[in-house]
């Protein structure tokens, strides 16, 4: 495949003829477009991880740690008008590759463009923006957008798109009667958790503390300590222990922008924290990003599930209608009553080097159709990497 053949990188033939003209600008400093972005995310549509509150914190943490630089593409259909669509991106180098990607690097759970409410049902205009925007990007070898949410696969050329091997899981709290959000949890799970709560209360002074708007630093300290203890016990590294991502969460908790709020719940027994959840809230959408519990004598009472039940009930009372537990197919999400939705990733080569990486990526995703073979090759790869 020649690199020039990627000119129609995203679109099917039926979408390539869109005639909407856009005035497109590319920014490397969020402050230059902050007002437009806040207006779009407040009045229009954005994913929780594409709000100014999250992305500004992410850019600051990534830039300070030398991981990536901001790259923001904005478009308006009126010259000099306010932005109607914004694509938060970043750029970095890895193994000699110039990569443009979503502001993620493992810590942002979903990706979606920030859209004016006037664009929500105008797919042709959005597609036209994407075509024109790519020509304004700085030189790169590869575009890689992972965890795409609400993507329409029929509009994307199959060779550039892959379905991720895991789903996102969420619960629609708005379908429950007022004060009855707990009824959405599957009966067997609900009975089991309530039994655990009673069991804990018999031996300890049990209490749950919620914080909204701004989460205190000591709550993050508690969650980080619990995570480190558990990952150490499992013999696995915790990617969030990186200084950059601790800074990210501290920035989010400081709440410097009004389009994003934080929420945390801490369960204590006799004054000792034993489980905690942290998440972000954008309008009526909540995403739980951190969940952990302390190992030891209280593990048998399922403190992690207890804090989830408490959080669901409290968030529903606060007006949250969409409760999201992000990506990953852990069994407890299904048992709670959450439903899955697919996530996708997009890879587009723009050079010979990028094409080689894209070919490897495509082959790997094709192999996922053969789980046994894929699992075997994955184990071989891991053993080889350990030797080197």
N, C-alpha and C positions, 0 to 999 in steps of 0.2 A: 504494500500500500504506500503510495507516495504521499508526502506530507501535504502537497497541494490539494489532494482529494478530500481533505478535511474541511474545506471551505464551507460546505453545507453541514457543519459538524453536528447540529442538533435536530434538524427538522426533517419531517417527511415531505415528500413532493407536494402534498396538498397544502402545506403551510408556507411553502417557500415564496409564494407570490404576494405576501402581505405588503400593502402599500403605505402604511402609516409612517410618517416621517417623524424622527425624534431629534431633539437637541440633547446631545449626550456630553456629560462631563465626567472626568476621572479625578478623584481626590486621593491624596495620601495623608490628609489631616482631617479627622472627623469633625473638628470644630468648624471647618469651613462649610459644612452642610448640616450641622447639628439641629438648627431650628426647623429646617424642612423635614429632617428625619423624625424629630419628636412629633411634628404635626401628623406625619404619615402614620407613625406607629400608634398615636393616640386616637386619631379620627378614622384611620383606614385599617389595614390588615398587616400583621407581622407575626412571625413565630416568636415565642418567648425568647429564643436565643438570637433573634434579629432585632430586638429592641435596643435603643441607645443605652439603656441601663446595663444590659449584659455586654454588648459589643464594645462599648467604651472601656469597660473593665477588662475585657479580654485583650483588646489592643494594647492597653497600658501594661498588662502583665507580660504579654508576649514580647512586646518591644523592649521592655526593661531587661528581660532575660535573653535577648538576642535570638528569639525563636522565629519571629516573623514581623513583617511590616504591614501597616494598614494599606488597603487598596479598595476604594469605594467607587462604584459606578452608579451614576444617577442620570435619569432621563426625564425630559419634559417635552410635551408635544407643542408647547408654545415657547418661542424664543424669549429668554429672560423670565419665564414663569417658574413657579415652584415645582420641585421634583414630584413626579407622579409615580415613579418606581425607583427603588434603590436596591442595589446588590451589594451587601457587605462581603468583602473578600479580603484575602491577605496574600502576600507573596513571600517566598523564602527559597533558599537553596538547600538541596539535599543530594548528596553524592554527585555533585556537579550538575544537577538538574535544576532548572528554574521553574518553580511550581507556583501556580495560582490556585488557591483553594478557598473553601469556606473558612471563616474564623472558628476553627475546631481543634485540630491536633489532639483529638480524643476526649475533649471535655464539654463540647456543645452537642446536645442530643439530636436536634432536628435542624433542617435548613429549609427556608422558604424566602422568596423575595418580599420586600416591604412594598405594599401596593396602596395606591389611592383607592378609595371605595368605588370610584368611577371605572376602575380597570378590572374589577373582580370578574366580570362576565364578558370581557373583551379579549379573548384568547389570541385573535389575529394581531391585535396591537401589541400584546405582550411578546409574542413570537417575533414580531418585527423589531422590537427593542433588542431582544437577544441577538438577532442577526447583526444589527448595527453596532451593538456594544462590543462584540468580540473584536471588531476591527479597531477599536480604540484602546484595547488593552496593551500594556507594555510588552516587550519581547519576552517570550516564555517558551518552555519546552512541553508543558503539560498543564491542562486544567483538570482539577480533580475536586468534585463536589460530592461529599458523602452524606448519608442520612437525609436524603431528600424526602420531604414530607409533602403529601398531597400532589404528587406528580402524576401526570396523565401519560402512561407508557405509550399509548397509541400515537402521541405527537412526537415521540423521540425515536431516532434511528436506533434499532436494537443493538447495533455493534458498539454504541457509546454508553449504553445503559445496562445496569445489572441490578437485580433484586437482591437485597442483603439477606444473609441466611438467618436473620432474626427479625422479629417484629417489634413494633412499639405497642404498649399496652395502656389502655385508658378506660375510664369509667365516666358515664354521663350522669352526673349527680342531679341534673335538672329533671330526670325521669322519675325521681322519687318524690313522694308527698312531703310537704314541709315538715321538718323535724324527723324524717324517717330515712335519712340517707343510709343508715346502717342496714336497711332492708335490701339494699342493692348487693350486699355481700352474700355469697352463697350460704344457705342455711347451715350446712354442715360446718363450714369455716366459722361462721358467726357464733354458733353454739360452742365450738371448741375454744375460741378466743375468750369468750365471756367466762367459760369455766376456768381458764388460765388466770383471768383477772381476779376471780374470786379466790382462787388458790393462793395467789400472791398476796392479796389483801388480808388473808388469815394470819400470815406470818410477818408482814411488814407494813409500815405506814406508806401507802402508795399514793403518789401525786403526779399530775401531769401539768406542765407549764407551757403555755403557748406565747410566742412573740410574733408580732406582725410589724410591717413597715421597715424596721431596722433590727437586724439580729445582732445581739451582743457578741463581742469577740470571745468571751469565755464559752459560749455555746459551740462556736467553731472549734475551739481548743478541745472541748469534750468529744466532739464527733471525730476529730483527727486522731485523738488518742485511742478511741475505740477501734477505728479503722486500722491503725498501725498494729494494735494488739492482735486483731483478727488476721491480718495479712501475714504477720510474722508467724502466727501459729500454723497458717496454711502453707508457709514456705513460699509465698508469692510476693512479688513487688507490688506496691501500691503506686500507680502512676500519679495520683493526686498529691503524693508527698513532695513532688517537685515544688520548689519555692515559687515558681511562676503561678501555679494553680492555687496555692494558698493565698497569694496576693490577689488573684482573680476574685476569690470568694470574699476576701476582706473588702475589696472595692465594691462588690455587689452589695454587701451588707451595709456599706456606708450610705447607700441610696442617694446618689448625687443627681439622679434623673427621675422624673415623675412617672415614666411609662413602665416602671418595673418595681415590684415590691418583693421583699423576702418574707419567708415564713419559717418558723421552726417550732418543733414540739419536743420536749424532753420529759422522759418518764424517770421518776426517782423512786427508790425504795429506801426508807429511813434516811432520806436526804442525799443518798448516793445516786448519781446518774447511771442508769443501766441501759437505756436505749434513747435514740434521738433521730429525728428526721429534719432535714433542711430542704427547702425548695424555693422556687421563684414563681411569682404570680404576675401574669400579664392580663389585664382586664379580668375576665371570669375564668381564665385558664390557669391551672396550677400544674407545675411539673416538679415532682420530687427528684432532686438530683443527688442527695446524700442520705443514706440510711445505714445506721450501724447500731450495734448493741454490745454490751460488755460480756465477756466470757466469765463463767463461774457459776455460782449456785443458782442464779436466777434464770439461766438459759432454758431450763425445763419448762418455764412458764411462757415461753415464746415472746420475749419483750419486743422484738422487732414487729411482730404481727399486732401486738397490743398498740404500739405507737401508730401504726397505720390505721387501725380502726378509729382511734381517737382523732387522728388528723382528718380523716374523711368526714367524720361527724362535725368537727369544728369548722372546716372549710366550707361545708355545705351551709352551715348557719351564717357564714360570712358572705354568702352570695356566689361562691365558686360553683360553676356548672360543669366544668370539664376537669377531671382529676386524672393526671397522667403520671405513670410510673416509668416513662421513658423506654429505651430500647433494652432488649434482653429477654430471653424466653424462660426465665426462672419459673418453676411450677407454682409458687405462691401467688403470682399475678393472676393466673387463670383461676386458682382456687378462691381468690378474693371476689371474683366476678368481673374482672377486667376483660375487655375484648381486644383482639390484636388488629393492627393495621400494618400494611407493608411499608417498608422503607427501601429507598433505592440509592445507588451511587452512580455518578456520571464521570467518565474519564474521556478526555479529548486530547489527542496528541497534536503538537504544533511544530515538531521537528523530527529529525531522524532518531535522535535519542528518545524523544517522547514516544515515538511509534514503537520502539522496542519494549518500553515499559508497558504500553497499552496492549501489545500482543501478549505479554506475560499475564497481564491482568485479565484479558479476555479468555485466555486458555484456562487460567485458574477458575474463573467463574463457570466456564463450560464443564470443568471437572466436577463441580458441585452436584451436577446431575447424577454422578456416580459416587455416592457417599463412602462406600468401602474403599474404593481406589483413592479418593481424595484424602481420606483419613490416613491411609498407609503412606502416601507421599508426604503428607504433612509431618508425620512422625519421622520419616527419613530426613526431611529438611531440618527438623529441630535437632536431630542427633548430629547432623553435619555441622550445623551452626555452633553447637556446644563444643565440638572438637576444635573449632577455629576461634 
